[in-house]
């Protein structure tokens, strides 16, 4: 749950740094992959534990958002008024 709050904070920062709606793409992929894995486990009835892979997916999402935050968005001027 703590990683989710980190992701929300990073999404807000990335949005404000000029990425706008593109800041939501990493979390969208995370949700799509997580629901697909959960559906697959539920459909097969294996009852597998997805905790470990979830930690990896969350970490990759945070890494992508951080890279987006430190990289400049092309076409965005530094002297824009917020």
N, C-alpha and C positions, 0 to 999 in steps of 0.2 A: 504494500500500500504506500510505503514511503517513496518508492521509485515513481509511482504514479504522480505524486505531488511534485517531484523533481521534473518530470516530463511536462506537467502543466505549466510550471514556472518557465521552463526553457521554451515552450511553445509561445508563451506571451512575449518573452524577450526576442525570439526569432521573428515573430510577427511584427514587432515594433522596429526591428532592424531593417525592414524593407522586404521581407519574403512574403508577407501577406498570407493568402490562403495556402501557399505552398508549404507553410509551416505545419499544416495539418496532415500532409502526405505521410510522413514516417509513422505517426500514431495510427493513421488509417490502415497502413499495411500491417502494423502490429495487431490491431483488432481483427483484421481479416484472417491473418495466420492463426491467431489464438482461437478464434471461433471455429476455424476449419479443423484444427487439431482436436479441439474438444468434441466436435461433431464426430470426427473419425473414431475417437476413443469410445464415445457413447454408442456409436453405431455398431462397432465390432464387439462391444460388451467386455472389452479386456480390462477396463477399470484401471488403466495405467496411471502412474503419477507423472504429471507434466510439470512439476515444480522446477526441475533443473533446466529444462528447455525454456521455460518461461523466464527465468532469471537471465538466460543468454539473450533472449529476444528483447527484454526490457533494456539490458545493457547496450545492445546494438542500437536501439532506438535513441537512447540518451546520447550515445556517441555521435550518431548522425545529426541530432539536433544541436549538439555542441559544435560540430564542424560547420553546420549552417550558420551558427551564431558568430563564429570567428571569421568566416569567409565573407567577402564583400559580395553583395548582390549587384550584378551588372545592370547599369542603367540608373542606379540610385545615387544621387548626389550627396556629398557629405554635408552640405549646408542647407539641407531641407529643414523646414520649420515643422515642429511636431505640435 
